[in-house]
Structure formats: structure tokens, C-alpha cells
Amino acid sequence: MKTLFNTDELRRIFGKYLATHHQQDADTGSLGFAGIHYAFLRVLKPMRALAVGSAKGFIPAVMGKALADNGVGALDFVDAGYKEGVDANAWSGQGFWRDKPDDWFEGLPVRTFVMTFEEFCAEAKSAIWGYAYIDSDHSREGTSRHMTLAWNRLPAGAILSLHDTDAASGHPSTQGPHAAVKEFLEAVPSASAVALSAFPGLTLIQKQGA
Ligand SMILES: C[S@@+](CC[C@H](N)C(=O)[O-])C[C@H]1O[C@@H](n2cnc3c(N)ncnc32)[C@H](O)[C@@H]1O
């Protein structure tokens, strides 16, 4: 066995959900950053997890697979459905979620909400998440806003993860998240964080006890 996944399932996920910029490698079966989300979800076993923003669902699908393999838990996947060239905060979104195919995450415990994260939080007032992932509005202000919205709904021990947090490449999508995470960690020194510098960066922040 070369991977923890069934090889057919791995091929299906790579073929359907469009993996980009996650240090993944379909040829060798490496999930890259998605494997990190998978591992944390298998250990933390949250009843509810969150993913905000995705091109065609690669990270939400792998997160959903982790919850399915746990046998408990569901993922709230939220994306505004913005389209590059049309909407100001698309950040390479292609408007895919606006015309989302029915049951795109068929067989996985993933609930899709095509709305802004701000709207979702206003509606889902009682939602709390044991693991959260943000890859949405990549401006500094937008990332900070989404970090705060998610962080306030995490219990102690939960993890907030963010994509595109390594600014070293100079890539425009990384500048805002990098600055927002830096500010956040200065303001919340009790949080413990790991910042992977592999392009385009992934940061994991664990909330400590109250
Ligand atoms: C496509 S992802 C960025 C690409 C991603 N790094 C990848 O690896 O594929 C960005 C997504 O964030 C979404 N987005 C932007 N602002 C948002 C908001 N306020 N709430 C929810 N989703 C948002 C966009 O609709 C877009 O689909």
C-alpha cells in the first residue's frame, strides 16, 4: 500500500475536485497540505468542521473524507461563488459554486452554503467548529475578519488553519493572509501556531484553554 487512501478514491478526488497550490502531487499520490488537514481531523474528531473558500472543492472533499473515515462529524463548506473579472473578491474563484452541480460532494458529509462567510455566521448563530480552514477573501482586512469570525466559534483545543500565508514568493494572494496572521498572533500570544513556509504557505493555530 502506497497511500493511506484507497487508490481509486485518491484518483477520484484528484480527478474531480481540482487540486491547485497545496503541495499536492497526483502522480505520487501525495495530498500535500490536504493530507495535513486529513490527519488533524482524524485526531481531533470534531462533530462539526468548517472550510471557507475553494476553487472546485479539493480541500473540502478531503476534509469530508476524513470525517467520513472518522464515522462522525460533518463539514460546513462556505463559498460566496465569486467569479474572477466580475466580483472584487474572487481571488481566482471561477463562479463554480453559483451553478454548483447537485450533490457535488456525493457520499461525503459536506454541506455546501453558497453565500459569504459573513452571511453564514449571521445565519448559523450557534455553530461551533472543532477544526476550521480559511481560503477565502485574501485581503488583509478580509482575512482578519474571517479569522475573527471563525476563532470566536472555536472551543479550546480546536484548530484554525489558513492557506496562502507564506509571503516569501511575493505572490499577491499571500500578502494579505501573511499580514493578517502576523497581526493575529501578536494580538493573541496565547495561541500556538505552526507556519509552514512551503509555497504558498499553510498556518495552523491552536486555541489554548480558556
Ligand atoms: C478560489 S479560492 C482561492 C483559490 C484557492 N487558494 C485554491 O487553492 O484553489 C477563493 C474563494 O473565496 C471565495 N470568497 C471570497 N470572499 C468570500 C467571502 N467573503 N465569503 C465566502 N467566500 C468568499 C471566492 O468565491 C472564491 O471561490
The ligand as an SDF file (V2000), in Angstrom:
LIG
                    3D

 27 29  0  0  0  0  0  0  0  0999 V2000
  -10.9950   30.0250   -5.2240 C   0  0  0  0  0  0  0  0  0  0  0  0
  -10.4560   30.2600   -3.5650 S   0  0  0  0  0  0  0  0  0  0  0  0
   -8.7460   30.6680   -3.8390 C   0  0  0  0  0  0  0  0  0  0  0  0
   -8.0320   29.5680   -4.5620 C   0  0  0  0  0  0  0  0  0  0  0  0
   -7.5170   28.5340   -3.6450 C   0  0  0  0  0  0  0  0  0  0  0  0
   -6.3330   29.0510   -2.9420 N   0  0  0  0  0  0  0  0  0  0  0  0
   -7.1810   27.2100   -4.2720 C   0  0  0  0  0  0  0  0  0  0  0  0
   -6.2130   26.6010   -3.8610 O   0  0  0  0  0  0  0  0  0  0  0  0
   -7.9070   26.7670   -5.1300 O   0  0  0  0  0  0  0  0  0  0  0  0
  -11.1590   31.8040   -3.0960 C   0  0  0  0  0  0  0  0  0  0  0  0
  -12.6490   31.6880   -2.9040 C   0  0  0  0  0  0  0  0  0  0  0  0
  -13.0370   32.5650   -1.8490 O   0  0  0  0  0  0  0  0  0  0  0  0
  -14.3750   32.9140   -2.0640 C   0  0  0  0  0  0  0  0  0  0  0  0
  -14.6820   34.1080   -1.2460 N   0  0  0  0  0  0  0  0  0  0  0  0
  -14.1980   35.3590   -1.3790 C   0  0  0  0  0  0  0  0  0  0  0  0
  -14.7310   36.1640   -0.4310 N   0  0  0  0  0  0  0  0  0  0  0  0
  -15.5710   35.3850    0.3120 C   0  0  0  0  0  0  0  0  0  0  0  0
  -16.4020   35.6280    1.4270 C   0  0  0  0  0  0  0  0  0  0  0  0
  -16.4970   36.8510    1.9840 N   0  0  0  0  0  0  0  0  0  0  0  0
  -17.1020   34.5950    1.9350 N   0  0  0  0  0  0  0  0  0  0  0  0
  -17.0250   33.3600    1.3810 C   0  0  0  0  0  0  0  0  0  0  0  0
  -16.2530   33.0760    0.3130 N   0  0  0  0  0  0  0  0  0  0  0  0
  -15.5230   34.0750   -0.2090 C   0  0  0  0  0  0  0  0  0  0  0  0
  -14.4750   33.1280   -3.5590 C   0  0  0  0  0  0  0  0  0  0  0  0
  -15.8000   32.9370   -4.0170 O   0  0  0  0  0  0  0  0  0  0  0  0
  -13.5020   32.0710   -4.1070 C   0  0  0  0  0  0  0  0  0  0  0  0
  -14.1620   30.9150   -4.5870 O   0  0  0  0  0  0  0  0  0  0  0  0
  1  2  1  0
  2  3  1  0
  2 10  1  0
  3  4  1  0
  4  5  1  0
  5  6  1  0
  5  7  1  0
  7  8  2  0
  7  9  1  0
 10 11  1  0
 11 12  1  0
 11 26  1  0
 12 13  1  0
 13 14  1  0
 13 24  1  0
 14 15  1  0
 14 23  1  0
 15 16  2  0
 16 17  1  0
 17 18  1  0
 17 23  2  0
 18 19  1  0
 18 20  2  0
 20 21  1  0
 21 22  2  0
 22 23  1  0
 24 25  1  0
 24 26  1  0
 26 27  1  0
M  CHG  2   2   1   9  -1
M  END
$$$$
